[in-house]
C-alpha cells in the first residue's frame, strides 16, 4: 500500500462528519455482542454508508463494575 495514499484516505476519514441523531441510521442486522453491548451493521442514511453501531446496555455495564 502506498503510504501517501493511505495517509490521504485516513485524513479524508478524519474529516468526515457522521450525524449523531438516531433517526439518521437504519439498523440492518446484529453482528456481535459482548457482556454489556450489542454491535449492529447499519446504514448511515445521509451519507449512504454502511457503518457499525454499538448499543450499550447500561444495566449490564453497571453490574460488571
N, C-alpha and C positions, 0 to 999 in steps of 0.2 A: 504494500500500500504506500502510495506517495505521501510522505509526512506533510507536505504543504497542503495537499488536497484534504487530508484528514483534519488538519487544523482548521481549514476553511469551513468544512462541514460542521465541526464542533462549534465554531464561532456562530454559524447560522443557527444551530440548535439552541445555543445560549441566548440568542436574541429573540427567538420565537416566544410569543406570549400566549400561554394557554388560558382559556377562560376559567373562572373559578365557580361559576354558577352550576348547580346540579343539573338544571334543565338543558345545559349545553352539551350533555353527554348522554349517550344511549348505551346501556349495558347490554352486551351480547351473550356472554357465557362466563361461567366460573372457570378459572384456570388453576386455582390453587387456594389452599387455606392453611393457616397455622394456628397457633394457640390462641391468638387474640385478633385475627384479621382474616378476611377473605379477599382474594385478588380476582378481578374480573377483566376480561377482554372487553373493551368498549370503543365506541366511536365518538370522537370529538366532532360534533355537528358543524360548528362554524368553520373548522379547518379541514373537515372531511378526512381525518386521520385516525388510524387505529392506535389506541393507547391502552395502558394498563391502569386500572383504578384499584387502589387498596382501600377497603372499607374496614375500619377498626371497630371492634366490639368493646366498648369501654368497660362494660361489666366484667367481661372475661379478663381484660387487661388489668383491671383493679384487683381481681382475685389473684393474679400472678405476682403481685407486689408483696 
